[in-house]
Amino acid sequence: MPSRADITYFGAGPSALPTEVIEDAAQALINYNDTGLGIAEHSHRSDIAKNIINKTKADLASYLDIPDDYEILFMSGGGSGEFAAVAYNFVGAWVARKQAEIGSGDNAVPQLQSALKDLKMDYIITGGWSQKAAAEAERLFGAEHVNVVADSRKVNNGKFGVIPDESTWNLSQGAAFVYYCDNETVDGVELPGFPKALESTGVNEPIVVADMSSNILSRKVPIKKFSAIFFGAQKNLGLTGITVVVIKKSFLPPVTSQPSATLMRQLGLPIPPRIFEYETAAKNNSLYNTLSIFDVYVAGQVLNRLLQQYPNKVEGQQAVSEEKAQIIYGALEACPNIYKIIPDKTARSRMNICFRIEGGDAVEAAFLKEGTALGLTGLKGHRSLGGIRASNYNAISIGGAKKLADFIGAFAKKQGQS
């Protein structure tokens, strides 16, 4: 039986966590701080729980340099739940702005109904997750309210793997929001940085929302350029079970409140479940419903470790993430007759390195089998894409990346690459 130290796990999620975090969490699950109860047994309304929430929020704000005018929420439902929550909340904010413009006279509702023809949610589709996000908005609000700004498949022979040139993007004027996925785990595509097309011009102020589930904590984020970001914890932050939303406070009371359920029904628009309302989550410090405090605790331990490791905070981890990606991509590029990296070089993800091996399924199966024997596990590509996928999350050490790179080279030699 292999020990934990024998395994380097490259699975796309849930990802591996640092061993010391798991060991600490195991003890906390049995007896937290000598209370005689495990952390999962303490009430989410207790001072213990509140202190864990507040400390984790503070450490996340410190690590990512989140400004004071942003709120941090812990929610349920994963990234897929946020596909709906983003649409519900930001469409509600759009209606609130229109309502403020129109006023509350007798003709307010008919005027709002007329204004709905201008309601658009913008989506930049660069992979499977952004495609699903757009599909969820269309399902909830109707195709007439969803504007596809760009779709990678239209410029790449029907496949994902590139990011369309920003000069071709078809952005709406006054959209409720524009959404993109910063890193697509399935297709190995990552935006190199904040899109220039979404920069504020002083006249046009795009409301930008990004899914950062699979690359959060791995590079610096220009938080002020976003109205909101969200991310599932299970890649770089912690365990499956909580989703973090970082949202600008101007989209929350007292600045902005969601329209009443009565008004939304009059307009023929859906209303969100309470647990998906950012306003409700913020008012209750993420404790409207029973929050998994154990999951927040683990995330807090990961953040605490990162802050101790890197005095320059996320920039330190960014340097390591880039080094690891260069090691693995370099090994693949050294054997071009054996390995084919799937996405275009301009869009390659540092987090999810996707490639195929010359010789097809049988050779790829041999690669996976031999890798597993060496303790290199979780390398099978997504079922929709096939091939090999090495997920290079923060818990992968430089040594782990080098071990994979050495195996990539050795396997290529066996296949006849000089």
C-alpha positions in Angstrom: 0.0 0.0 0.0 1.4 3.4 -0.9 1.8 6.1 1.7 0.5 9.6 1.3 4.1 10.7 0.6 4.4 8.3 -2.3 1.5 9.9 -4.3 1.6 13.1 -6.4 -2.1 13.6 -7.3 -2.8 15.6 -10.4 -6.6 15.2 -10.3 -8.7 18.1 -11.5 -10.8 18.3 -8.4 -11.2 17.8 -5.6 -7.5 18.4 -5.5 -4.9 17.3 -3.0 -4.3 19.4 0.0 -1.0 20.0 1.9 -0.5 17.0 4.3 0.0 19.2 7.3 -3.4 20.8 6.7 -5.1 17.4 6.5 -3.3 16.2 9.7 -4.4 19.3 11.5 -8.0 19.0 10.2 -8.1 15.3 11.2 -7.3 16.3 14.8 -9.8 19.2 14.7 -12.5 16.8 13.5 -12.0 14.7 16.7 -11.4 17.3 19.3 -11.1 21.0 18.4 -9.0 23.1 20.7 -9.6 20.7 23.6 -13.3 21.4 23.7 -14.1 17.7 23.7 -16.1 18.1 20.5 -15.0 18.0 16.9 -15.2 21.1 14.9 -18.0 19.7 12.7 -20.1 19.2 15.9 -20.0 22.8 17.2 -22.9 25.0 16.3 -22.5 27.2 13.3 -24.0 29.9 15.6 -21.3 29.6 18.2 -18.5 32.0 18.9 -16.1 29.3 17.7 -17.7 29.3 14.3 -18.0 33.0 14.0 -14.3 33.4 14.9 -13.3 30.9 12.3 -15.4 32.6 9.6 -14.1 36.1 10.4 -10.4 34.9 10.6 -10.7 33.1 7.3 -12.3 36.2 5.7 -9.5 38.4 7.0 -6.8 36.0 5.8 -8.3 35.7 2.4 -8.6 39.5 2.2 -4.9 39.8 3.2 -3.6 37.1 0.8 -5.4 38.5 -2.3 -5.4 42.2 -1.2 -9.2 42.5 -1.3 -10.2 46.1 -0.7 -12.4 47.1 2.2 -15.3 48.0 -0.1 -15.8 44.3 -1.0 -17.6 41.6 1.0 -16.6 38.0 1.3 -19.4 35.4 1.4 -19.3 31.6 2.0 -22.1 29.9 0.1 -23.3 26.5 -0.9 -24.0 25.0 -4.4 -20.5 25.1 -5.9 -19.6 26.9 -9.1 -22.7 25.5 -10.8 -24.9 27.1 -8.1 -23.2 30.4 -8.8 -24.1 30.2 -12.5 -27.7 30.7 -11.3 -26.9 33.0 -8.3 -24.9 35.5 -10.5 -27.8 35.7 -13.0 -30.4 36.1 -10.3 -28.5 38.8 -8.3 -27.1 40.9 -11.0 -30.3 40.9 -13.0 -32.0 42.0 -9.8 -29.4 44.8 -9.5 -30.1 45.8 -13.1 -33.9 46.0 -12.3 -33.1 48.1 -9.2 -31.1 50.6 -11.2 -33.9 50.9 -13.8 -36.5 51.3 -11.1 -34.5 54.1 -9.6 -34.3 55.8 -13.0 -38.0 55.4 -13.7 -39.3 56.2 -10.2 -42.4 54.8 -8.5 -45.3 56.4 -10.3 -48.4 54.7 -11.7 -46.6 53.9 -15.0 -43.5 52.5 -13.3 -44.2 48.8 -13.9 -45.2 49.2 -17.6 -42.1 51.3 -18.2 -40.0 48.6 -16.5 -41.6 46.0 -18.6 -40.8 48.0 -21.7 -37.2 48.4 -20.6 -36.7 44.6 -20.3 -36.0 44.5 -24.1 -32.6 46.0 -23.2 -31.8 43.4 -20.5 -28.7 41.5 -21.5 -26.3 39.2 -19.7 -23.0 38.9 -21.6 -21.0 35.7 -21.7 -17.6 35.0 -23.1 -17.5 31.3 -23.9 -14.0 29.8 -23.8 -14.7 26.3 -22.6 -17.2 23.9 -21.0 -17.8 25.8 -17.8 -18.5 29.2 -19.4 -20.8 27.3 -21.9 -22.7 25.8 -18.9 -22.9 29.2 -17.2 -24.5 30.8 -20.3 -26.9 27.8 -20.7 -28.1 28.3 -17.1 -28.8 32.0 -17.7 -30.7 31.1 -20.8 -32.7 28.4 -19.0 -33.6 30.8 -16.2 -34.3 34.1 -18.1 -34.7 33.1 -21.8 -32.4 33.2 -24.8 -33.4 36.8 -25.6 -31.6 38.0 -22.5 -28.3 36.2 -23.1 -25.7 37.7 -25.4 -22.7 35.5 -26.4 -19.9 38.0 -26.6 -17.5 35.5 -28.1 -17.3 31.7 -28.6 -13.9 30.0 -29.0 -15.4 27.2 -31.1 -16.4 29.6 -33.8 -12.7 30.5 -34.5 -11.2 27.1 -33.8 -12.9 24.6 -36.0 -15.7 23.9 -33.6 -13.4 23.2 -30.6 -12.3 25.0 -27.5 -8.6 25.8 -27.1 -8.2 29.4 -28.0 -9.4 32.8 -26.8 -11.0 34.9 -29.5 -9.3 38.2 -30.3 -10.8 40.9 -28.2 -11.4 43.1 -31.3 -14.1 40.6 -32.3 -16.0 40.6 -29.0 -19.6 41.8 -29.2 -20.3 43.4 -25.9 -23.7 44.8 -25.0 -24.2 48.3 -23.9 -25.4 48.5 -20.3 -25.4 44.7 -19.7 -26.5 43.4 -16.3 -23.0 41.8 -16.2 -20.4 40.3 -18.4 -19.2 36.8 -17.3 -16.1 34.8 -18.1 -14.4 31.8 -16.6 -10.8 32.7 -15.8 -9.5 29.1 -16.2 -11.3 26.3 -18.0 -10.4 23.0 -16.3 -11.7 20.7 -19.0 -10.0 22.3 -22.0 -6.9 23.6 -20.3 -7.6 27.3 -21.3 -6.7 30.2 -19.0 -7.0 33.9 -19.8 -3.5 35.5 -19.5 -4.9 38.4 -17.6 -7.8 40.8 -17.2 -9.3 41.5 -20.7 -8.5 44.9 -22.1 -12.0 45.0 -23.6 -13.5 45.0 -20.1 -11.4 47.8 -18.7 -13.3 50.8 -17.4 -13.2 53.8 -19.8 -14.8 56.3 -17.4 -17.9 56.3 -19.7 -18.5 52.6 -20.0 -18.2 50.8 -16.7 -18.6 47.1 -17.4 -20.0 45.0 -14.5 -17.5 42.1 -14.7 -18.1 38.7 -12.9 -15.5 35.9 -13.2 -15.5 32.3 -12.2 -12.0 31.6 -10.6 -12.7 28.2 -9.2 -9.7 26.5 -10.6 -6.9 29.2 -10.5 -7.8 31.3 -7.4 -4.9 31.8 -5.0 -2.4 31.0 -7.7 -1.9 34.5 -9.1 -2.6 38.1 -8.3 -6.1 39.2 -9.0 -7.0 42.9 -9.8 -10.0 42.8 -7.6 -11.1 46.4 -8.2 -11.7 45.6 -11.8 -14.4 43.1 -10.9 -17.9 43.5 -9.5 -17.7 40.0 -8.2 -15.6 36.8 -8.4 -16.6 33.4 -7.2 -14.8 30.1 -6.7 -15.4 26.7 -5.3 -13.0 25.8 -2.6 -12.0 22.4 -3.8 -9.1 23.3 -6.1 -6.6 25.5 -4.3 -8.5 26.6 -1.2 -9.9 23.6 0.6 -12.5 20.9 0.5 -15.6 20.4 -1.6 -18.6 22.0 0.2 -18.2 25.8 0.2 -18.1 28.4 -2.5 -16.6 31.8 -1.9 -18.1 35.0 -3.4 -16.2 38.3 -3.3 -18.6 41.0 -4.3 -18.4 44.8 -4.4 -20.4 46.2 -1.5 -22.1 48.7 -3.8 -24.2 45.8 -5.0 -25.5 45.1 -1.5 -27.7 47.1 0.9 -27.8 49.9 1.8 -26.5 51.0 -1.6 -28.5 48.4 -3.7 -31.3 46.1 -2.6 -32.9 43.4 -4.6 -36.3 44.3 -6.1 -39.3 42.8 -4.3 -40.5 39.4 -5.3 -43.8 41.0 -6.2 -42.2 43.4 -8.7 -40.1 40.6 -10.3 -43.2 38.5 -10.8 -45.0 41.4 -12.3 -42.1 41.7 -14.7 -42.1 38.0 -15.5 -38.6 37.5 -14.1 -37.6 34.7 -11.8 -36.7 35.3 -8.1 -33.8 33.5 -6.4 -34.0 31.1 -3.5 -33.0 32.9 -0.3 -29.8 30.8 0.0 -28.7 32.2 -3.4 -29.3 35.9 -2.5 -26.0 37.7 -1.9 -27.9 40.3 0.1 -29.2 37.6 2.5 -25.8 36.0 2.8 -24.1 39.3 3.5 -26.7 40.4 6.2 -26.1 37.1 8.0 -22.3 36.8 7.7 -22.9 33.7 5.6 -24.9 32.1 8.4 -28.5 32.3 7.0 -28.5 28.6 6.7 -26.2 25.9 8.3 -22.7 26.5 7.0 -20.1 23.8 7.0 -17.7 25.3 9.5 -15.3 22.4 9.1 -14.9 23.4 5.4 -14.3 27.0 6.3 -11.8 25.9 8.9 -9.8 23.9 6.4 -9.8 26.8 4.0 -8.6 29.0 6.8 -5.7 26.6 7.5 -4.7 26.6 3.8 -4.7 30.4 3.8 -2.7 30.6 7.1 -0.1 28.3 5.6 0.2 30.3 2.4 0.6 33.5 4.4 3.4 32.0 6.4 5.1 30.6 3.3 5.0 33.7 1.2 5.7 37.1 2.8 4.7 38.7 -0.5 1.5 36.7 -0.4 -0.1 35.6 -3.6 2.8 36.9 -5.7 5.0 34.3 -4.1 2.6 31.5 -5.0 2.3 32.9 -8.5 6.0 32.6 -9.1 5.9 28.9 -8.0 2.8 28.2 -10.1 4.5 29.6 -13.2 7.7 27.7 -12.6 5.8 24.4 -12.2 3.9 25.0 -15.4 7.1 25.8 -17.3 8.7 22.6 -16.1 5.8 20.4 -17.3 5.1 22.2 -20.6 8.9 22.2 -21.3 9.0 18.4 -21.0 6.1 18.1 -23.4 7.6 20.6 -25.9 10.9 18.7 -25.9 9.1 15.7 -27.4 6.9 17.1 -30.2 6.6 13.9 -32.1 5.1 12.1 -29.1 3.0 14.8 -27.3 0.5 17.3 -28.6 -0.6 20.0 -26.2 -4.3 20.6 -26.8 -4.9 24.4 -26.3 -3.1 27.1 -28.3 0.1 28.4 -26.7 -1.5 31.8 -26.2 -4.3 30.3 -24.0 -2.5 27.5 -22.1 -3.6 27.1 -18.5 -1.0 27.0 -15.8 -3.4 24.9 -13.7 -4.7 22.2 -16.1 -2.2 21.0 -18.6 -4.1 19.0 -21.3 -2.3 16.9 -24.0 -2.6 13.9 -26.2 -0.1 11.2 -26.9 0.8 9.9 -30.4 -0.6 6.4 -30.8 -4.0 7.0 -29.4 -6.0 5.4 -26.6 -3.8 2.4 -26.1 -0.6 4.4 -25.6 -2.4 6.9 -23.3 -3.6 4.0 -21.2 0.0 2.7 -20.9 1.1 6.2 -19.9 -1.5 6.4 -17.2 -0.7 2.9 -15.9 3.0 3.5 -15.8 2.5 6.9 -14.2 0.3 5.4 -11.5 3.0 2.8 -10.7 5.3 5.7 -10.0 2.8 7.4 -7.8 1.7 10.0 -10.4 -2.1 9.7 -10.2 -5.2 11.6 -11.4 -3.8 12.2 -14.9 -6.7 11.0 -17.0 -8.3 13.7 -19.1 -11.9 14.8 -18.8 -14.4 12.3 -20.3 -15.5 14.8 -22.9 -12.0 15.5 -24.2 -10.0 12.4 -23.4 -6.2 12.3 -23.4 -4.1 13.4 -20.4 -4.7 16.2 -18.0 -2.2 17.2 -15.3 -3.8 19.6 -12.8 -1.1 21.7 -11.4 -2.8 23.2 -8.4 -1.0 24.8 -5.5 -0.6 21.6 -3.5 1.6 20.2 -6.3 5.2 20.9 -5.3 8.0 21.8 -7.6 9.4 18.4 -6.9 6.1 16.8 -8.0 6.2 18.8 -11.2 9.8 17.7 -11.9 8.8 14.1 -11.2 6.1 14.3 -13.8 8.4 16.0 -16.3 11.0 13.3 -15.9 8.3 10.6 -16.5 7.1 12.5 -19.6 10.6 12.4 -21.0 11.3 8.8 -20.1 8.0 7.6 -21.6 8.7 9.5 -24.8 12.1 7.7 -25.1 10.4 4.4 -24.9 8.1 5.5 -27.7 11.0 6.2 -30.0 11.5 9.9 -29.5 15.2 10.8 -29.9 
